[in-house]
Amino acid sequence: MVFLLFIVGCAFLFFGGHFLVEGSSHIARRFHISELLIGLTLVSIGTSLPEVVVNIMASLQGESDVVIGNVLGSNISNTCLILGATGVLSPLLIPNCRLARECRFYCFVIAVLVISILASTPHQITHLNGVLLLICFCFSIYLFFIPKNQTSSNESLESAPLYQSIGLFMIGCTFLPLGGHLLIDSAISMATLFGLSIPFISLFAVALGTSLPELVTSIIAAYRGNTELALGNIVGSNIFNLTLVLGISALINPILVRSLYFTDIAIMALSILPIGFILLFHHQQQLSKRISSLMLVMYLGYSYFIWIR
């Protein structure tokens, strides 16, 4: 029964995120917003909502391990699993766009998070740190909308009727809280039932479940040749997970960060290096299948590491 509830929770999160992304994207296209901006803002916020919902539920229950584990695991799966799987299916041609700026800001947010945790005793993300992270979230929205010459337009893309887009958006908003409630309760029950640690369940099972919208969105976008949307979705989601998701969670309850999570934070920071290196230094801006395969291997290695830890 616990397994069934976990699967149902993942399904609600998956379809909720999918409907919300579809509705948001169609609404945005009516205003001729570029695919890159859609990926960085509406789509990435939409696909991050499962993490928001799960973490709010966990924060209300005082489950710090689930809160921090979900965010760290989701970001690692976004960059290693999702980016790797997307690149294996279709080599990601990275246009000369503005994502380098967003990658730098992501590294800045990681630094802010680490300093905030280390500055407190015991190590935790306090209410004040939550406010700081939410300020970073507001700044990221401003950063994304700073004009750049090489931002593509999507004026030629068709958009669904407005009532249909709003309907999909509302269905997504309904499915997400229900899926989050089912996922968090069943995950903790499974950890207790099988003697698994809550950190492992949070870093792997819950994080993977809440990353399903990012996975589907990025793979579909890459398959259609829309690299900007796929990459914008991943980078934007990672930023919002650290700023919006953790910020809201910390405002509800301070998040206790055990020392074992420092390794996961380091892995999260290192996992962005392949795309960051290509964006910042490499002239041939392409995430090849070889690099993508290596990222998938890294994720498998990380999964084994948290299993035996």
N, C-alpha and C positions, 0 to 999 in steps of 0.2 A: 504493500500500500504506500509505503514511504517513497519507493522508487517511482510509482505512478504519479504521486503528487509532485515529485521533482521534475519529471518529464512534462507534466501538464504546466507546471510553472515556467519551464523553459519555453514551451510552446506559446504560452500567453505573452511572454517577453518578446519572443521572436516575431510573432504576428503583430503585436502591439507596436514594436519598434518599426516594423516594415510599413504598417499603415500610417504611422505618424510621419515617417520619412517621406512616403509617397505624397501624403497630403501637404506637408510643408514644402516639398520641392515644387509641386504644381502651383501652389500659391505664390511662391517666390518667383517662378517663371513668368507670372503675369506682370511682374514689375521689372522684367528683363535683367535680373541679377545674374552675374556670371556663374558658371558651374563651379569655379574655384571657391567663390564666396558661399555658394550653396553648401559645398562640402565642408568648408571651414566653420560655418555658422549653423544654419538650420539643420542640415543633415547630421553633423557631428553632435549637436545638442540633442537632436532627436534620438540618435543611437546611444547617447550617454544616459538617457533617461532611465533605462533599466538599472544602471549603477546607482542613479539618484534614488530610485524607489527602494531598491534592496538596502542601500546604506541608511536611508531614513528609518526603515523598519528595524534594521539592526541597531541603530543608534538609540531608538526608543526603548529597545530591550537591553541596552548597555553592552552589546556584543562588539567590543573593540576589535577583536581578532577578525571578525567578519568584515567590519568596516574597512580596516587598513588592508587586509588580505585581498578583498574584492577589487579595490582600486589598483594595487600594485600588480596583481595577477592579470587584471584586464589590460593594463597598459603594456605589460610584457607580451601578452597574447596578441594585442593589436599590432605591435611592431615585429614580433618574430613569427607568430603563426599566421596572422591575417595578411600582413605585408608579404611574407614568404609565400603563402599559398597563392595569393593574387599574382605575384611575380612569376611563379612557376607556370601558371595557366597562361599568362600573357605577359611577356617582358614589359616592364613599366618604363615607357619613354617619359622622362621628366622634362617638361618644357621649361624654357627660361622664364619661370614665373617667380612669385614672391615667397615661396615656401621656405627659402633659406632664412628669412626673417622670423617666421613662425618657429622654425627649429631652434633658433637662438633663444627665443622667448621661452620655449619649452625647457631648455637647459637652465634658464634663469629661474623658472618656477621650481624645478627640482632642487636647485641650490637654496632657494627660499625655504622650501619644505624641510630640507636636511638641517639647516641652521635653526629653524623654529623648533624642531624636535630635540636637537642637541642642547638648546638653550634652556630647556626645562628639566626639572628633577622632581619626580621620575620622568623619563622621556615620554612626552605626550604631545598631542596637538590640542592646544587649549582653545577656549572661546576666542581669545584675542588673536591667536593664530588663524582661527577660522575666518575672522573678519579680514585679516590680511590676505588670505587666499581668495576671498570673495572680491576684494579690491583688485587683485591680479586678474580675476575673471572679467571684471568690468573693463579693465585695461586691455585685455585680449580682444574683446569685442571691438573696442576702438581701433586697436592695431589692425584687425582684419579688414576694416573698412577704409583704412588709409589708401587713397587711390594709388594705383601703380599702372604704368603705361601698358604693360603686357598682361592685362587681365582680359580674358576672352569674354565674349558675350554669347548669350543663349537665346537671342531674339527669335531665331528660326525654329526653336524647339516648340512642339505642340504642348498645350496645357489642357488638363481635364477641366470640365465645368466647375465653377467655383463651389457649387453646393456639394459636388462629389468630393472635392478636395477637403472641404470643411468636415464632411462626414467621415472620411478616412482619418483625419486628424483627431476627431472626437473618439472614434473607436480605439485608436491607438492610446489615447489618454485614459480610456477605461480599462483596456487590457493590461497596461503596464503595472498599476498598483496591485491588481489581483495576482498577476504573475510573480511580482516581487514578494508578496506575502507567502505564496505557496513555496517559492524557491528557498527563502530563508528558513522557514520552519522545517521543510523536508531535509535541507542540507544539514542543519544542526542535529536532527533526529538520526540521519545516517551516520554522522560522526560518532554519536553516542552508541548506536546500535553495533557498529563494526569496530569500535575502538580506535577509529581514525582521529587524528588531531583536527581540531577546528581550523587551525592555520592551513593545513593541507586542503581541506574541503573548500576553504575560502579562496586560496590562491589558485586552485585548479578547477574544481567543479563549478562553484558559484561564479568565478571570474569568466570561465569559458561560457557558461550559460548566458551571462549578461553581455558577452561580446558577440553573440550570434547576430544581432542587427548589423554591427560593423562588418562582420565577415560576409554576410550576404550582400550588403550594399557595395562593398569594395570589389567583390568578385564580379558582380553584375556590371558595375561601372567599368572595370578593366576589360571585361569581355566585349563591351560595346565600344571600347577604345577611348573611354573618357578617363584618362589618367588623372586629370586635375581633381575630379570629384573623388576618385578613390584615395588619392594621397591626402587631399584636404580633409576627408572624412577621418582618416587615421590620425593625422597630426592634430586636428581640431579636437577629436575625441580624447586624446591623451591629455591635452591641455585642460579640457573641461573636467576630466576625471580628477585631476589634481587640484583644480581651483574651485569649481562649482560643487562637485560631489563631496570632496573632503571638507570644503568650507561649510556647507550646509550641515554635514554630519557633526562637525566640531561645535557648531552653534547649539545643536541639540544636546550633545554630551561630549565632554573632553574625550579624545581618543588615545587610549594608552597604547604606546608603541613598544612592544617587547624587542629586546636586542636581536633576536633571530631575524627580524624584518629588515635589519640594516643590510644584510646580504641581498635581499630582494630589491631594496632600493638601489643598490649598486648595479644589479643586473638590469633593472629598468633603465637606468641612466646609460649603461653600455649598449643596450639594445637599439638605441636610436642612432648609433655611430655609423652604420652602413649608409643609411639615407642621408645623414648629416654630412658625411664625407663627400658623397656624390654632389649634393647641393652646393656645398661651400667651396670645394677644391677641384672637382673633376670636370674636365672639359666635355667629355662624352657623357651627358647626363642620362644614363640609363641604368635601371636596376635589372641586371641580367638574370637569367634563370640560374646561373651558377651561384650568384650571391643569394638569390631567393631560396635556393635549396639549402644553402648553408644556414640561413636564418631558421628554416624549418628544423634542421638538425639541432640547432641551438635550443629551440623550444622543447624538442623531445628530451634533450639533455637536462634542461631546467625542470621539466616535469618529473624526470627520474630523481633528480636531486631533492626536490621537495617531498618526494615519496619516501626516500630512505632517511631523510633528515630527522 
